Amino acid sequence: MAFNQTIRLLSCFRISIFEKKLKLMVDIDKIQNSIKEEMERFEPFFRSSMQTKVPLLNIIMNYILRRKGKQMRPMFVFLSAKMLKEPVT
């Protein structure tokens, strides 16, 4: 395979991966929007439960809280409750 053909193929592959990631992001946004109200009520509760009297630990916890990965478990709980039509309080 010629160099130019390889570059063209790789470019198409990268675009295809980007399109799939973009579609996934849109799908995730739709899912998150369905529990937006619950997550907005949960966030302050979660943040307050992570506060300590140790300043260094608070700095570390703030760093962790800014990363949204810690919200996956609560998202699954809220989504499961909605799926089962249970009220979330």
Secondary structure, DSSP 8 states (H G I E B T S, - for coil): --HHHHHHHHHHHHHHHHHHHHHHHHHHHHHHHHTHHHHHHHHHHHHHHT--S-HHHHHHHHHHHHSGGGGHHHHHHHHHHHHTT----
